[in-house]
Amino acid sequence: MPISPDGPLSYGMQLPVQSQSAIYAEPWEAAATPADLVRVARAADRGGFAYIAGCDHVAVPRRLAAGMSTVWYDPVATLSFLAGVTERVLLMSHVAVVGLRHPLITAKQYATLDHLSGGRLILGVGAGHVREEFEAVGADFDGRGGVLDESIDALRAALGPEEYPEFAGVRFAFSGLGQLPRPVQERVPVWVGGSSPAAVRRAAVRGDGWLPQGDPRDRLPAQIARLHALREEAGVEAPIVVGAIAEPLYVGEPGWPVGRRTLAGKPEELAESLREYAAIGVHQIQVRFRSRSVDELTDQMAAFGADVAPHLGR
């Protein structure tokens, strides 16, 4: 279902298993299987989740592996796989590091995903942060901000309705090159990730949505105000979908240590807390549940969809 600035507070989630950073991965994910990913995706489909998301890293250097791990599934392959076992949930890259690839390659991959999924793509993009990853594929790390800006513009053309898209920029130019299939969506939504001043400006000027990276609640109002001010200053009249990453959640009384930052308790209490995001101008929240197994995770997702979500729009 579309995510709109005019609609009720939507909720989506980053998929487990497909990225296993030590910051957020649960212990059970290390031994998880593709079948477990399918179970989670189907639970999201049933539970009213607006989207499921996958991350993007081509290769992780040894110096960062202890914290990041080297488990990063390819987002296009993963989301395409899950498109075939779901019906309505949207499929988002959160985020695709588009500077690692030529825009025509990115467009070919994601246009095909949108085509095969019946128009369910949200293309989340970001600048990236791992120098070695860029250097290994011959991409420009130091100039990645400018590359991302131009890549978004190029992708607007390459993911549009034209079989032979045209674009002429400083770094990229193409014309007379046909790409079929085209996306099902007339305009693929591009959501820009990041919370730095440059990322907020990029989202304001070029994005259909903004994906902040972990801004706490007390910092979001100022960030959102700046986002809207920059968008108005740039003369962009279209509304923008503002997102937030919510605190970890547990529906009910956990009975095990879920961490002091985790929001846990009765559904009505959780909904009351999460509605604060809507009050400060957020349109969609990315939720994450503490869990000790895939069974517990899918149970949490079902409880959230049935008992918490109905109270989010009040």
PASEBA-1860 file (N, C-alpha, C; in nm, 3 decimals):
! residues 314
1> MPISPDGP> 0.084/-0.118/0.000/0.000/0.000/0.000/0.088/0.124/0.000 ~ 0.051/0.229/-0.068/0.135/0.350/-0.072/0.149/0.411/0.067 ~ 0.264/0.473/0.090/0.290/0.544/0.215/0.277/0.692/0.185 ~ 0.188/0.759/0.254/0.155/0.897/0.221/0.173/0.988/0.341 ~ 0.220/1.112/0.317/0.225/1.209/0.426/0.088/1.246/0.479 ~ -0.016/1.216/0.402/-0.152/1.250/0.443/-0.223/1.136/0.516 ~ -0.162/1.018/0.518/-0.229/0.903/0.576/-0.191/0.881/0.722 ~ -0.240/0.773/0.781/-0.204/0.740/0.920/-0.057/0.700/0.929
9> LSYGMQLP> -0.004/0.696/1.049/0.134/0.655/1.072/0.154/0.513/1.022 ~ 0.244/0.496/0.925/0.275/0.364/0.871/0.391/0.302/0.947 ~ 0.406/0.172/0.931/0.517/0.104/0.996/0.575/-0.002/0.903 ~ 0.706/-0.010/0.901/0.777/-0.110/0.822/0.894/-0.162/0.903 ~ 0.974/-0.249/0.844/1.086/-0.304/0.920/1.202/-0.343/0.831 ~ 1.321/-0.328/0.886/1.441/-0.383/0.827/1.438/-0.534/0.854 ~ 1.463/-0.612/0.751/1.459/-0.757/0.767/1.573/-0.806/0.856 ~ 1.548/-0.907/0.938/1.657/-0.970/1.011/1.738/-1.057/0.914
17> VQSQSAIY> 1.840/-1.119/0.963/1.917/-1.221/0.892/2.002/-1.162/0.778 ~ 1.940/-1.077/0.692/2.010/-1.030/0.572/2.123/-0.932/0.603 ~ 2.124/-0.870/0.719/2.240/-0.794/0.764/2.255/-0.820/0.913 ~ 2.378/-0.847/0.954/2.397/-0.893/1.092/2.503/-0.812/1.167 ~ 2.488/-0.681/1.162/2.574/-0.593/1.241/2.558/-0.625/1.389 ~ 2.669/-0.616/1.462/2.664/-0.641/1.606/2.579/-0.539/1.679 ~ 2.548/-0.427/1.616/2.466/-0.324/1.680/2.324/-0.372/1.703 ~ 2.271/-0.455/1.610/2.130/-0.488/1.620/2.094/-0.635/1.598
25> AEPWEAAA> 2.181/-0.717/1.545/2.145/-0.855/1.515/2.122/-0.935/1.644 ~ 2.021/-1.020/1.642/1.995/-1.109/1.754/2.077/-1.237/1.738 ~ 2.116/-1.305/1.847/2.201/-1.423/1.836/2.145/-1.533/1.744 ~ 2.013/-1.550/1.742/1.956/-1.658/1.662/1.975/-1.638/1.512 ~ 1.999/-1.515/1.470/2.010/-1.487/1.327/2.131/-1.554/1.262 ~ 2.237/-1.580/1.341/2.359/-1.637/1.284/2.334/-1.773/1.218 ~ 2.240/-1.848/1.271/2.210/-1.981/1.216/2.080/-1.983/1.136 ~ 2.025/-1.867/1.105/1.897/-1.860/1.034/1.912/-1.904/0.889
33> TPADLVRV> 1.801/-1.937/0.828/1.798/-1.992/0.692/1.712/-1.904/0.601 ~ 1.720/-1.926/0.469/1.628/-1.857/0.379/1.481/-1.880/0.415 ~ 1.450/-1.998/0.466/1.312/-2.025/0.507/1.268/-1.933/0.620 ~ 1.361/-1.897/0.708/1.328/-1.804/0.816/1.299/-1.666/0.760 ~ 1.377/-1.622/0.661/1.350/-1.494/0.596/1.212/-1.494/0.532 ~ 1.176/-1.603/0.469/1.043/-1.614/0.408/0.935/-1.601/0.514 ~ 0.953/-1.666/0.628/0.854/-1.658/0.735/0.835/-1.514/0.782 ~ 0.946/-1.442/0.796/0.937/-1.303/0.842/0.868/-1.216/0.738
41> ARAADRGG> 0.905/-1.234/0.611/0.844/-1.154/0.505/0.694/-1.180/0.497 ~ 0.654/-1.304/0.509/0.511/-1.336/0.504/0.439/-1.282/0.627 ~ 0.505/-1.284/0.742/0.445/-1.225/0.862/0.423/-1.076/0.843 ~ 0.518/-1.009/0.778/0.502/-0.866/0.749/0.387/-0.843/0.653 ~ 0.376/-0.929/0.554/0.268/-0.918/0.455/0.132/-0.931/0.522 ~ 0.121/-1.026/0.615/-0.006/-1.048/0.686/-0.034/-0.941/0.789 ~ 0.072/-0.886/0.849/0.058/-0.800/0.965/0.040/-0.653/0.934 ~ 0.021/-0.618/0.807/-0.004/-0.479/0.772/0.120/-0.392/0.766
49> FAYIAGCD> 0.238/-0.453/0.765/0.360/-0.375/0.754/0.365/-0.310/0.616 ~ 0.405/-0.183/0.613/0.408/-0.111/0.486/0.520/-0.162/0.397 ~ 0.634/-0.197/0.457/0.747/-0.241/0.376/0.837/-0.333/0.456 ~ 0.918/-0.408/0.382/1.033/-0.479/0.436/1.155/-0.425/0.363 ~ 1.270/-0.421/0.432/1.386/-0.354/0.375/1.511/-0.439/0.388 ~ 1.602/-0.418/0.293/1.732/-0.485/0.295/1.844/-0.385/0.273 ~ 1.960/-0.415/0.333/2.076/-0.325/0.328/2.169/-0.359/0.211 ~ 2.273/-0.277/0.194/2.362/-0.293/0.079/2.507/-0.270/0.120
57> HVAVPRRL> 2.585/-0.377/0.119/2.731/-0.367/0.126/2.788/-0.473/0.034 ~ 2.881/-0.435/-0.051/2.942/-0.530/-0.144/3.047/-0.615/-0.073 ~ 3.129/-0.551/0.010/3.235/-0.622/0.081/3.276/-0.541/0.203 ~ 3.302/-0.610/0.314/3.335/-0.544/0.440/3.482/-0.572/0.473 ~ 3.562/-0.467/0.495/3.703/-0.489/0.526/3.722/-0.555/0.662 ~ 3.832/-0.625/0.674/3.860/-0.698/0.797/3.859/-0.607/0.920 ~ 3.903/-0.482/0.905/3.911/-0.391/1.021/3.773/-0.359/1.078 ~ 3.667/-0.373/0.999/3.531/-0.342/1.044/3.446/-0.466/1.070
65> AAGMSTVW> 3.500/-0.582/1.040/3.418/-0.704/1.042/3.366/-0.740/1.180 ~ 3.442/-0.710/1.284/3.396/-0.747/1.419/3.267/-0.676/1.455 ~ 3.254/-0.549/1.415/3.132/-0.475/1.446/3.024/-0.490/1.342 ~ 3.062/-0.482/1.215/2.963/-0.487/1.107/2.924/-0.629/1.070 ~ 3.012/-0.726/1.093/3.008/-0.862/1.040/3.025/-0.855/0.888 ~ 3.037/-0.969/0.826/3.045/-0.974/0.680/2.916/-1.029/0.619 ~ 2.813/-1.043/0.701/2.684/-1.094/0.650/2.600/-0.977/0.601 ~ 2.600/-0.958/0.472/2.518/-0.854/0.408/2.465/-0.913/0.278
73> YDPVATLS> 2.339/-0.955/0.280/2.280/-1.012/0.158/2.265/-0.901/0.053 ~ 2.273/-0.940/-0.073/2.247/-0.842/-0.179/2.100/-0.801/-0.174 ~ 2.070/-0.671/-0.170/1.930/-0.630/-0.154/1.841/-0.664/-0.273 ~ 1.893/-0.653/-0.394/1.809/-0.682/-0.511/1.774/-0.831/-0.515 ~ 1.874/-0.916/-0.495/1.848/-1.060/-0.494/1.752/-1.098/-0.381 ~ 1.774/-1.040/-0.263/1.691/-1.075/-0.147/1.547/-1.028/-0.164 ~ 1.530/-0.903/-0.205/1.395/-0.850/-0.220/1.322/-0.916/-0.336 ~ 1.394/-0.954/-0.441/1.331/-1.025/-0.552/1.283/-1.162/-0.507
81> FLAGVTER> 1.366/-1.230/-0.430/1.329/-1.360/-0.374/1.203/-1.349/-0.289 ~ 1.197/-1.245/-0.206/1.083/-1.229/-0.116/0.960/-1.173/-0.187 ~ 0.981/-1.105/-0.300/0.867/-1.059/-0.379/0.782/-1.176/-0.425 ~ 0.848/-1.288/-0.452/0.776/-1.405/-0.503/0.696/-1.480/-0.398 ~ 0.717/-1.448/-0.270/0.644/-1.519/-0.164/0.554/-1.426/-0.084 ~ 0.542/-1.301/-0.131/0.455/-1.202/-0.066/0.362/-1.143/-0.171 ~ 0.261/-1.068/-0.125/0.162/-1.015/-0.218/0.150/-0.863/-0.214 ~ 0.157/-0.801/-0.097/0.125/-0.659/-0.088/0.235/-0.573/-0.025
89> VLLMSHVA> 0.317/-0.629/0.059/0.416/-0.549/0.131/0.515/-0.488/0.032 ~ 0.552/-0.361/0.055/0.646/-0.293/-0.032/0.788/-0.342/-0.003 ~ 0.876/-0.324/-0.102/1.011/-0.377/-0.097/1.109/-0.261/-0.107 ~ 1.188/-0.238/-0.002/1.272/-0.120/0.003/1.419/-0.155/0.023 ~ 1.504/-0.084/-0.049/1.648/-0.088/-0.021/1.676/0.019/0.084 ~ 1.728/-0.024/0.198/1.758/0.073/0.305/1.897/0.045/0.359 ~ 2.000/0.106/0.294/1.986/0.182/0.170/2.078/0.122/0.066 ~ 2.046/0.149/-0.063/2.136/0.111/-0.171/2.248/0.214/-0.181
97> VVGLRHPL> 2.371/0.169/-0.179/2.485/0.259/-0.196/2.507/0.273/-0.346 ~ 2.432/0.363/-0.407/2.428/0.368/-0.554/2.559/0.416/-0.615 ~ 2.645/0.482/-0.536/2.774/0.525/-0.589/2.868/0.411/-0.622 ~ 2.836/0.290/-0.579/2.920/0.174/-0.610/2.896/0.120/-0.751 ~ 2.790/0.170/-0.817/2.752/0.115/-0.947/2.713/0.228/-1.042 ~ 2.728/0.204/-1.170/2.679/0.300/-1.269/2.527/0.306/-1.260 ~ 2.468/0.425/-1.276/2.322/0.436/-1.265/2.244/0.344/-1.359 ~ 2.297/0.313/-1.476/2.225/0.222/-1.565/2.221/0.080/-1.510
105> ITAKQYAT> 2.325/0.042/-1.439/2.324/-0.091/-1.375/2.221/-0.093/-1.263 ~ 2.224/0.010/-1.178/2.126/0.020/-1.070/1.984/0.022/-1.126 ~ 1.963/0.099/-1.232/1.830/0.110/-1.292/1.784/-0.025/-1.347 ~ 1.871/-0.097/-1.413/1.835/-0.228/-1.467/1.791/-0.322/-1.355 ~ 1.866/-0.324/-1.246/1.834/-0.414/-1.136/1.700/-0.379/-1.071 ~ 1.683/-0.252/-1.038/1.565/-0.214/-0.960/1.441/-0.199/-1.048 ~ 1.457/-0.165/-1.176/1.341/-0.165/-1.266/1.288/-0.306/-1.281 ~ 1.378/-0.402/-1.290/1.335/-0.543/-1.300/1.263/-0.586/-1.173
113> LDHLSGGR> 1.317/-0.547/-1.057/1.251/-0.580/-0.930/1.111/-0.520/-0.926 ~ 1.097/-0.393/-0.965/0.965/-0.330/-0.963/0.871/-0.401/-1.060 ~ 0.921/-0.438/-1.176/0.840/-0.508/-1.276/0.793/-0.644/-1.224 ~ 0.886/-0.720/-1.168/0.852/-0.855/-1.122/0.761/-0.854/-1.001 ~ 0.770/-0.749/-0.918/0.690/-0.743/-0.795/0.556/-0.674/-0.815 ~ 0.528/-0.629/-0.935/0.401/-0.560/-0.959/0.399/-0.418/-0.908 ~ 0.517/-0.352/-0.903/0.521/-0.211/-0.863/0.533/-0.188/-0.716 ~ 0.615/-0.268/-0.647/0.624/-0.257/-0.500/0.756/-0.200/-0.451
121> LILGVGAG> 0.836/-0.141/-0.538/0.969/-0.094/-0.500/0.966/0.044/-0.435 ~ 1.043/0.061/-0.328/1.088/0.191/-0.280/1.240/0.187/-0.287 ~ 1.298/0.279/-0.362/1.443/0.283/-0.377/1.501/0.378/-0.273 ~ 1.553/0.320/-0.165/1.623/0.399/-0.065/1.770/0.407/-0.101 ~ 1.828/0.526/-0.098/1.966/0.545/-0.142/2.046/0.617/-0.033 ~ 2.177/0.591/-0.032/2.264/0.658/0.062/2.404/0.668/0.007 ~ 2.488/0.746/0.076/2.622/0.776/0.025/2.722/0.665/0.052 ~ 2.701/0.584/0.157/2.799/0.483/0.195/2.905/0.541/0.286
129> HVREEFEA> 2.980/0.451/0.352/3.079/0.500/0.450/3.205/0.415/0.456 ~ 3.217/0.311/0.374/3.332/0.221/0.383/3.427/0.248/0.267 ~ 3.539/0.311/0.296/3.633/0.351/0.191/3.682/0.231/0.110 ~ 3.723/0.124/0.178/3.778/0.008/0.107/3.680/-0.050/0.007 ~ 3.553/-0.045/0.040/3.449/-0.098/-0.048/3.448/-0.020/-0.180 ~ 3.455/0.111/-0.171/3.458/0.195/-0.289/3.585/0.171/-0.370 ~ 3.698/0.167/-0.301/3.824/0.150/-0.370/3.832/0.016/-0.442 ~ 3.775/-0.088/-0.383/3.781/-0.221/-0.443/3.710/-0.228/-0.577
137> VGADFDGR> 3.601/-0.150/-0.592/3.525/-0.154/-0.718/3.556/-0.035/-0.808 ~ 3.656/0.045/-0.770/3.695/0.159/-0.852/3.600/0.276/-0.844 ~ 3.527/0.290/-0.735/3.433/0.401/-0.718/3.499/0.514/-0.639 ~ 3.441/0.632/-0.649/3.496/0.754/-0.590/3.443/0.772/-0.448 ~ 3.527/0.741/-0.350/3.483/0.755/-0.210/3.479/0.900/-0.166 ~ 3.586/0.974/-0.191/3.593/1.111/-0.144/3.487/1.199/-0.209 ~ 3.449/1.169/-0.331/3.348/1.248/-0.400/3.210/1.185/-0.400 ~ 3.186/1.095/-0.302/3.063/1.015/-0.306/2.936/1.097/-0.289
145> GGVLDESI> 2.944/1.211/-0.221/2.825/1.295/-0.208/2.780/1.350/-0.342 ~ 2.873/1.404/-0.417/2.840/1.454/-0.550/2.797/1.344/-0.643 ~ 2.861/1.227/-0.631/2.822/1.112/-0.714/2.678/1.072/-0.683 ~ 2.643/1.071/-0.554/2.507/1.034/-0.516/2.405/1.133/-0.570 ~ 2.434/1.263/-0.558/2.342/1.363/-0.611/2.315/1.340/-0.759 ~ 2.423/1.323/-0.835/2.404/1.303/-0.980/2.340/1.168/-1.010 ~ 2.372/1.067/-0.930/2.312/0.935/-0.952/2.161/0.940/-0.932 ~ 2.114/1.015/-0.832/1.970/1.027/-0.810/1.905/1.091/-0.933
153> DALRAALG> 1.967/1.196/-0.985/1.912/1.261/-1.105/1.912/1.166/-1.223 ~ 2.021/1.090/-1.239/2.029/0.995/-1.349/1.926/0.883/-1.334 ~ 1.906/0.839/-1.210/1.809/0.732/-1.186/1.666/0.779/-1.210 ~ 1.638/0.906/-1.184/1.505/0.959/-1.216/1.474/0.937/-1.364 ~ 1.576/0.961/-1.449/1.557/0.940/-1.593/1.553/0.791/-1.626 ~ 1.648/0.716/-1.571/1.661/0.576/-1.608/1.548/0.488/-1.555 ~ 1.479/0.533/-1.449/1.366/0.458/-1.395/1.232/0.517/-1.437 ~ 1.234/0.610/-1.528/1.111/0.670/-1.579/1.044/0.580/-1.682
161> PEEYPEFA> 0.945/0.632/-1.752/0.865/0.548/-1.843/0.931/0.523/-1.979 ~ 1.038/0.598/-2.011/1.095/0.589/-2.146/1.181/0.464/-2.165 ~ 1.159/0.396/-2.276/1.242/0.279/-2.309/1.387/0.321/-2.334 ~ 1.405/0.439/-2.393/1.538/0.493/-2.421/1.559/0.620/-2.337 ~ 1.594/0.606/-2.211/1.608/0.724/-2.125/1.729/0.807/-2.166 ~ 1.725/0.934/-2.134/1.835/1.024/-2.167/1.876/1.103/-2.043 ~ 2.007/1.116/-2.027/2.061/1.195/-1.917/2.198/1.246/-1.955 ~ 2.228/1.368/-1.919/2.361/1.425/-1.943/2.404/1.500/-1.818
169> GVRFAFSG> 2.506/1.448/-1.749/2.559/1.512/-1.629/2.708/1.527/-1.636 ~ 2.768/1.559/-1.523/2.913/1.577/-1.518/2.984/1.442/-1.523 ~ 2.929/1.343/-1.452/2.993/1.212/-1.441/2.928/1.106/-1.529 ~ 2.798/1.117/-1.552/2.725/1.015/-1.625/2.647/1.078/-1.740 ~ 2.642/1.006/-1.850/2.561/1.050/-1.964/2.519/0.927/-2.043 ~ 2.394/0.924/-2.084/2.347/0.813/-2.168/2.229/0.859/-2.251 ~ 2.220/0.802/-2.369/2.106/0.823/-2.460/2.113/0.716/-2.567 ~ 2.000/0.688/-2.629/1.995/0.588/-2.735/2.018/0.446/-2.688
177> LGQLPRPV> 2.007/0.422/-2.557/2.026/0.289/-2.499/1.895/0.243/-2.435 ~ 1.835/0.138/-2.490/1.706/0.093/-2.442/1.717/-0.003/-2.325 ~ 1.625/0.012/-2.231/1.618/-0.079/-2.116/1.473/-0.122/-2.095 ~ 1.446/-0.246/-2.120/1.319/-0.308/-2.084/1.350/-0.428/-1.996 ~ 1.263/-0.462/-1.901/1.132/-0.403/-1.877/1.143/-0.269/-1.803 ~ 1.038/-0.189/-1.817/1.028/-0.066/-1.740/0.963/-0.095/-1.605 ~ 0.982/-0.008/-1.506/0.911/-0.025/-1.379/0.760/-0.018/-1.401 ~ 0.687/-0.085/-1.316/0.540/-0.075/-1.320/0.497/0.064/-1.274
185> QERVPVWV> 0.566/0.116/-1.172/0.529/0.248/-1.119/0.570/0.357/-1.217 ~ 0.481/0.453/-1.233/0.513/0.567/-1.319/0.628/0.648/-1.262 ~ 0.635/0.658/-1.130/0.746/0.726/-1.062/0.788/0.640/-0.944 ~ 0.903/0.577/-0.954/0.955/0.497/-0.843/0.994/0.592/-0.730 ~ 0.940/0.574/-0.609/0.978/0.663/-0.499/1.124/0.645/-0.461 ~ 1.195/0.756/-0.449/1.335/0.756/-0.407/1.342/0.821/-0.269 ~ 1.381/0.743/-0.171/1.396/0.792/-0.034/1.544/0.803/-0.003 ~ 1.584/0.916/0.053/1.724/0.943/0.078/1.757/0.916/0.225
193> GGSSPAAV> 1.860/0.837/0.249/1.899/0.803/0.385/2.011/0.891/0.436 ~ 2.015/0.907/0.568/2.124/0.980/0.631/2.076/1.097/0.713 ~ 2.155/1.134/0.815/2.116/1.242/0.906/2.215/1.357/0.910 ~ 2.320/1.349/0.830/2.416/1.459/0.823/2.350/1.579/0.756 ~ 2.405/1.698/0.773/2.350/1.814/0.703/2.340/1.794/0.552 ~ 2.441/1.731/0.493/2.438/1.707/0.348/2.327/1.610/0.311 ~ 2.306/1.507/0.393/2.202/1.409/0.365/2.063/1.469/0.377 ~ 2.042/1.552/0.479/1.912/1.617/0.497/1.884/1.710/0.379
201> RRAAVRGD> 1.985/1.786/0.336/1.967/1.873/0.219/1.936/1.790/0.094 ~ 2.006/1.680/0.077/1.984/1.594/-0.039/1.841/1.541/-0.039 ~ 1.794/1.497/0.076/1.657/1.448/0.085/1.557/1.558/0.054 ~ 1.583/1.677/0.107/1.492/1.789/0.086/1.481/1.827/-0.060 ~ 1.594/1.828/-0.129/1.597/1.877/-0.267/1.561/1.768/-0.368 ~ 1.603/1.644/-0.338/1.591/1.539/-0.440/1.500/1.422/-0.402 ~ 1.461/1.411/-0.276/1.394/1.290/-0.232/1.243/1.295/-0.232 ~ 1.183/1.178/-0.244/1.039/1.161/-0.218/1.017/1.122/-0.073
209> GWLPQGDP> 1.125/1.082/-0.006/1.117/1.045/0.134/1.253/1.066/0.200 ~ 1.252/1.076/0.333/1.376/1.090/0.410/1.384/0.978/0.512 ~ 1.500/0.912/0.515/1.525/0.803/0.608/1.637/0.842/0.703 ~ 1.605/0.904/0.815/1.711/0.939/0.911/1.775/0.814/0.969 ~ 1.901/0.827/1.008/1.974/0.712/1.059/1.988/0.722/1.211 ~ 1.880/0.690/1.280/1.889/0.678/1.425/1.881/0.806/1.504 ~ 1.828/0.914/1.446/1.811/1.036/1.524/1.719/1.010/1.643 ~ 1.758/1.049/1.764/1.667/1.033/1.879/1.547/1.125/1.866
217> RDRLPAQI> 1.444/1.094/1.941/1.319/1.171/1.930/1.340/1.320/1.954 ~ 1.425/1.353/2.049/1.439/1.495/2.082/1.516/1.572/1.974 ~ 1.583/1.502/1.884/1.656/1.569/1.777/1.573/1.578/1.649 ~ 1.474/1.496/1.637/1.397/1.490/1.512/1.321/1.619/1.478 ~ 1.256/1.686/1.574/1.181/1.805/1.536/1.265/1.910/1.463 ~ 1.386/1.935/1.512/1.472/2.034/1.446/1.515/1.984/1.308 ~ 1.543/1.856/1.297/1.582/1.800/1.168/1.468/1.808/1.067 ~ 1.347/1.778/1.113/1.231/1.783/1.024/1.201/1.926/0.981
225> ARLHALRE> 1.214/2.019/1.073/1.193/2.160/1.039/1.293/2.205/0.934 ~ 1.418/2.163/0.949/1.521/2.200/0.851/1.490/2.136/0.716 ~ 1.449/2.011/0.718/1.413/1.940/0.594/1.308/2.017/0.516 ~ 1.201/2.057/0.584/1.092/2.128/0.516/1.135/2.267/0.471 ~ 1.218/2.334/0.551/1.266/2.467/0.513/1.353/2.460/0.388 ~ 1.441/2.361/0.382/1.526/2.345/0.265/1.446/2.307/0.141 ~ 1.342/2.228/0.161/1.259/2.188/0.047/1.183/2.309/-0.008 ~ 1.131/2.390/0.082/1.060/2.510/0.039/1.156/2.607/-0.030
233> EAGVEAPI> 1.274/2.621/0.027/1.375/2.710/-0.032/1.412/2.666/-0.173 ~ 1.414/2.533/-0.196/1.448/2.479/-0.328/1.331/2.484/-0.425 ~ 1.215/2.522/-0.376/1.098/2.532/-0.463/1.035/2.398/-0.496 ~ 1.059/2.296/-0.413/0.999/2.164/-0.435/0.865/2.160/-0.366 ~ 0.758/2.148/-0.443/0.624/2.156/-0.387/0.566/2.021/-0.347 ~ 0.617/1.913/-0.405/0.563/1.781/-0.374/0.589/1.747/-0.228 ~ 0.494/1.680/-0.162/0.515/1.640/-0.022/0.627/1.536/-0.012 ~ 0.687/1.527/0.105/0.792/1.430/0.129/0.753/1.342/0.247
241> VVGAIAEP> 0.780/1.212/0.235/0.751/1.116/0.343/0.868/1.120/0.442 ~ 0.837/1.153/0.565/0.939/1.161/0.671/0.936/1.033/0.753 ~ 1.051/0.971/0.768/1.060/0.848/0.844/1.135/0.865/0.975 ~ 1.135/0.759/1.054/1.214/0.754/1.178/1.237/0.608/1.212 ~ 1.350/0.583/1.276/1.376/0.448/1.328/1.338/0.448/1.474 ~ 1.236/0.371/1.508/1.186/0.368/1.646/1.280/0.287/1.735 ~ 1.261/0.305/1.865/1.334/0.226/1.962/1.298/0.077/1.945 ~ 1.385/-0.014/1.989/1.347/-0.156/1.988/1.218/-0.177/2.066
249> LYVGEPGW> 1.139/-0.275/2.022/1.007/-0.298/2.080/0.992/-0.441/2.131 ~ 0.905/-0.455/2.231/0.857/-0.587/2.272/0.713/-0.571/2.317 ~ 0.623/-0.639/2.248/0.481/-0.629/2.280/0.451/-0.724/2.396 ~ 0.407/-0.668/2.510/0.379/-0.749/2.628/0.495/-0.742/2.727 ~ 0.490/-0.828/2.826/0.595/-0.834/2.927/0.696/-0.940/2.885 ~ 0.820/-0.903/2.860/0.915/-0.996/2.800/0.957/-1.112/2.889 ~ 0.978/-1.088/3.018/1.024/-1.199/3.103/1.169/-1.235/3.079 ~ 1.240/-1.153/3.007/1.383/-1.172/2.985/1.443/-1.034/2.957
257> PVGRRTLA> 1.572/-1.015/2.978/1.629/-0.880/2.965/1.634/-0.835/2.819 ~ 1.555/-0.735/2.786/1.547/-0.686/2.649/1.621/-0.555/2.629 ~ 1.686/-0.504/2.734/1.763/-0.382/2.722/1.683/-0.261/2.768 ~ 1.751/-0.166/2.828/1.681/-0.052/2.889/1.618/0.041/2.786 ~ 1.669/0.042/2.662/1.612/0.130/2.560/1.487/0.071/2.494 ~ 1.460/-0.056/2.519/1.348/-0.122/2.454/1.215/-0.073/2.512 ~ 1.121/-0.041/2.424/0.985/-0.008/2.466/0.908/-0.139/2.479 ~ 0.864/-0.170/2.599/0.791/-0.294/2.623/0.668/-0.264/2.707
265> GKPEELAE> 0.566/-0.348/2.690/0.446/-0.330/2.771/0.319/-0.358/2.693 ~ 0.209/-0.305/2.744/0.079/-0.329/2.684/0.068/-0.259/2.548 ~ -0.009/-0.317/2.456/-0.021/-0.258/2.323/-0.062/-0.112/2.324 ~ -0.159/-0.077/2.411/-0.205/0.063/2.414/-0.094/0.158/2.459 ~ -0.009/0.111/2.552/0.102/0.194/2.599/0.206/0.213/2.490 ~ 0.234/0.106/2.416/0.330/0.117/2.307/0.277/0.212/2.199 ~ 0.150/0.197/2.166/0.091/0.283/2.064/0.094/0.429/2.106 ~ 0.066/0.455/2.232/0.069/0.593/2.281/0.208/0.653/2.265
273> SLREYAAI> 0.310/0.574/2.297/0.446/0.623/2.282/0.482/0.646/2.136 ~ 0.445/0.554/2.049/0.480/0.566/1.907/0.404/0.677/1.837 ~ 0.286/0.710/1.888/0.211/0.821/1.827/0.283/0.955/1.842 ~ 0.377/0.963/1.935/0.456/1.085/1.949/0.533/1.115/1.821 ~ 0.570/1.010/1.749/0.640/1.032/1.622/0.550/1.108/1.524 ~ 0.426/1.066/1.515/0.333/1.136/1.425/0.315/1.281/1.468 ~ 0.313/1.304/1.598/0.291/1.439/1.648/0.404/1.534/1.611 ~ 0.525/1.481/1.588/0.636/1.569/1.552/0.661/1.572/1.401
281> GVHQIQVR> 0.571/1.509/1.324/0.581/1.520/1.179/0.636/1.400/1.106 ~ 0.641/1.285/1.172/0.687/1.161/1.110/0.568/1.089/1.046 ~ 0.590/1.031/0.928/0.483/0.963/0.855/0.497/0.811/0.858 ~ 0.620/0.762/0.873/0.640/0.617/0.881/0.752/0.587/0.979 ~ 0.735/0.482/1.057/0.836/0.440/1.153/0.888/0.303/1.113 ~ 1.018/0.288/1.127/1.078/0.157/1.107/1.092/0.092/1.244 ~ 1.030/-0.024/1.261/1.025/-0.090/1.390/1.118/-0.212/1.391 ~ 1.165/-0.245/1.509/1.248/-0.364/1.529/1.208/-0.427/1.661
289> FRSRSVDE> 1.197/-0.560/1.661/1.150/-0.631/1.779/1.264/-0.713/1.839 ~ 1.277/-0.710/1.970/1.368/-0.801/2.039/1.310/-0.941/2.032 ~ 1.397/-1.038/2.009/1.348/-1.175/1.995/1.463/-1.273/2.018 ~ 1.424/-1.396/2.057/1.523/-1.501/2.079/1.515/-1.612/1.975 ~ 1.420/-1.600/1.883/1.403/-1.700/1.778/1.315/-1.641/1.670 ~ 1.312/-1.706/1.556/1.224/-1.659/1.450/1.078/-1.674/1.492 ~ 1.048/-1.776/1.573/0.911/-1.793/1.622/0.869/-1.673/1.707 ~ 0.957/-1.631/1.798/0.925/-1.517/1.883/0.912/-1.389/1.801
297> LTDQMAAF> 0.998/-1.374/1.699/0.991/-1.255/1.616/0.858/-1.250/1.540 ~ 0.819/-1.357/1.476/0.694/-1.354/1.400/0.573/-1.340/1.493 ~ 0.582/-1.394/1.614/0.475/-1.372/1.712/0.466/-1.225/1.750 ~ 0.582/-1.161/1.770/0.585/-1.019/1.802/0.527/-0.935/1.688 ~ 0.563/-0.970/1.567/0.511/-0.897/1.451/0.359/-0.910/1.441 ~ 0.308/-1.031/1.465/0.164/-1.052/1.460/0.094/-0.974/1.570 ~ 0.152/-0.974/1.690/0.092/-0.899/1.802/0.093/-0.750/1.774 ~ 0.200/-0.700/1.715/0.207/-0.558/1.682/0.100/-0.522/1.579
305> GADVAPHL> 0.090/-0.602/1.473/-0.009/-0.573/1.370/-0.152/-0.580/1.419 ~ -0.179/-0.675/1.509/-0.316/-0.694/1.556/-0.354/-0.601/1.671 ~ -0.258/-0.576/1.762/-0.293/-0.509/1.887/-0.238/-0.368/1.903 ~ -0.128/-0.337/1.836/-0.067/-0.203/1.849/-0.106/-0.114/1.732 ~ -0.091/-0.166/1.611/-0.113/-0.084/1.491/-0.251/-0.019/1.484 ~ -0.359/-0.087/1.525/-0.489/-0.020/1.518/-0.500/0.108/1.600 ~ -0.408/0.125/1.697/-0.412/0.245/1.782/-0.318/0.355/1.732 ~ -0.243/0.331/1.628/-0.142/0.428/1.585/-0.204/0.552/1.520
313> GR> -0.321/0.536/1.463/-0.382/0.649/1.393/-0.475/0.733/1.479 ~ -0.482/0.704/1.605/-0.576/0.774/1.692/-0.519/0.906/1.741
END
